[in-house]
Amino acid sequence: MERIMQGVVHGRTIELERDPQITDGSQVEIVLRLSRLPGPPPGWNSGSTTTAAGMMAEHWTDDDDSILEQIHRDRGRDSRREPAE
């Protein structure tokens, strides 16, 4: 028998949303999976108006600018080849 149920973890105890209708003392196998993400990533300020890119601004270097400029130039270049005769 297999059932999918929701519950809340309290230390080593899981409080199920409803009665599992399994005889008390029965051996069961449990597979745990978060039903939703637990919250924002570490360091995220919920009141922040800064974009993800803005959060990395302090780590940005001149080399990063050069790399992006090269990518922009490469994208503008015609990469098609003439057909072989």
C-alpha positions as a Markdown table, in Angstrom:
| # | Residue | x | y | z |
|---|---|---|---|---|
| 1 | Met | 0.0 | 0.0 | 0.0 |
| 2 | Glu | 1.3 | 3.5 | -0.8 |
| 3 | Arg | -0.1 | 6.9 | 0.1 |
| 4 | Ile | 1.1 | 10.4 | -0.4 |
| 5 | Met | 0.4 | 12.7 | 2.5 |
| 6 | Gln | 1.5 | 16.2 | 3.6 |
| 7 | Gly | 2.9 | 16.9 | 7.1 |
| 8 | Val | 5.1 | 19.2 | 9.2 |
| 9 | Val | 8.4 | 18.2 | 10.7 |
| 10 | His | 9.0 | 18.9 | 14.4 |
| 11 | Gly | 12.4 | 17.6 | 15.2 |
| 12 | Arg | 12.3 | 13.8 | 14.8 |
| 13 | Thr | 8.4 | 13.8 | 14.7 |
| 14 | Ile | 6.3 | 14.4 | 11.6 |
| 15 | Glu | 2.8 | 15.6 | 12.2 |
| 16 | Leu | 0.6 | 14.4 | 9.3 |
| 17 | Glu | -2.2 | 16.5 | 7.9 |
| 18 | Arg | -4.7 | 13.7 | 8.4 |
| 19 | Asp | -4.9 | 10.2 | 9.9 |
| 20 | Pro | -2.9 | 7.7 | 7.8 |
| 21 | Gln | -5.4 | 4.9 | 8.7 |
| 22 | Ile | -2.5 | 2.5 | 9.4 |
| 23 | Thr | -2.6 | 0.3 | 12.5 |
| 24 | Asp | -0.6 | 1.8 | 15.4 |
| 25 | Gly | 2.8 | 0.2 | 15.7 |
| 26 | Ser | 3.0 | -0.8 | 12.0 |
| 27 | Gln | 6.4 | -0.7 | 10.3 |
| 28 | Val | 6.5 | 1.9 | 7.5 |
| 29 | Glu | 9.1 | 3.2 | 5.1 |
| 30 | Ile | 9.2 | 7.0 | 4.7 |
| 31 | Val | 10.5 | 9.0 | 1.7 |
| 32 | Leu | 10.9 | 12.7 | 2.5 |
| 33 | Arg | 10.6 | 15.5 | -0.1 |
| 34 | Leu | 10.0 | 19.1 | 0.6 |
| 35 | Ser | 6.6 | 20.1 | -0.9 |
| 36 | Arg | 7.9 | 23.7 | -1.5 |
| 37 | Leu | 11.1 | 25.6 | -1.1 |
| 38 | Pro | 11.8 | 26.5 | 2.5 |
| 39 | Gly | 12.4 | 30.2 | 1.7 |
| 40 | Pro | 14.6 | 32.6 | -0.1 |
| 41 | Pro | 18.3 | 31.8 | -0.8 |
| 42 | Pro | 20.9 | 32.8 | 1.9 |
| 43 | Gly | 21.7 | 36.5 | 1.8 |
| 44 | Trp | 18.5 | 37.5 | 0.1 |
| 45 | Asn | 16.8 | 40.6 | 1.6 |
| 46 | Ser | 13.1 | 40.4 | 0.9 |
| 47 | Gly | 12.8 | 44.2 | 0.9 |
| 48 | Ser | 15.6 | 44.6 | -1.6 |
| 49 | Thr | 14.9 | 46.2 | -5.0 |
| 50 | Thr | 18.3 | 45.1 | -6.3 |
| 51 | Thr | 18.4 | 42.6 | -9.1 |
| 52 | Ala | 20.4 | 39.4 | -9.0 |
| 53 | Ala | 23.0 | 41.0 | -11.3 |
| 54 | Gly | 23.1 | 44.0 | -9.0 |
| 55 | Met | 23.9 | 41.7 | -6.0 |
| 56 | Met | 27.0 | 40.6 | -7.8 |
| 57 | Ala | 28.2 | 44.1 | -8.6 |
| 58 | Glu | 30.9 | 44.2 | -5.9 |
| 59 | His | 32.5 | 41.1 | -7.5 |
| 60 | Trp | 32.5 | 42.5 | -11.1 |
| 61 | Thr | 35.9 | 43.2 | -12.7 |
| 62 | Asp | 37.2 | 44.9 | -15.9 |
| 63 | Asp | 37.9 | 41.4 | -17.2 |
| 64 | Asp | 34.2 | 40.6 | -17.0 |
| 65 | Asp | 33.4 | 43.7 | -19.1 |
| 66 | Ser | 36.0 | 42.6 | -21.7 |
| 67 | Ile | 34.5 | 39.1 | -21.9 |
| 68 | Leu | 30.9 | 40.5 | -22.4 |
| 69 | Glu | 32.1 | 42.9 | -25.1 |
| 70 | Gln | 33.8 | 40.0 | -26.9 |
| 71 | Ile | 30.6 | 37.9 | -26.7 |
| 72 | His | 28.6 | 40.9 | -28.1 |
| 73 | Arg | 31.0 | 41.3 | -31.0 |
| 74 | Asp | 30.9 | 37.5 | -31.8 |
| 75 | Arg | 27.1 | 37.5 | -31.8 |
| 76 | Gly | 27.1 | 40.3 | -34.4 |
| 77 | Arg | 29.5 | 38.6 | -36.7 |
| 78 | Asp | 28.0 | 36.6 | -39.6 |
| 79 | Ser | 28.9 | 33.0 | -38.9 |
| 80 | Arg | 27.4 | 31.5 | -42.1 |
| 81 | Arg | 29.8 | 30.0 | -44.6 |
| 82 | Glu | 29.6 | 30.1 | -48.3 |
| 83 | Pro | 28.3 | 26.8 | -49.8 |
| 84 | Ala | 31.0 | 24.6 | -51.2 |
| 85 | Glu | 30.9 | 24.1 | -55.0 |
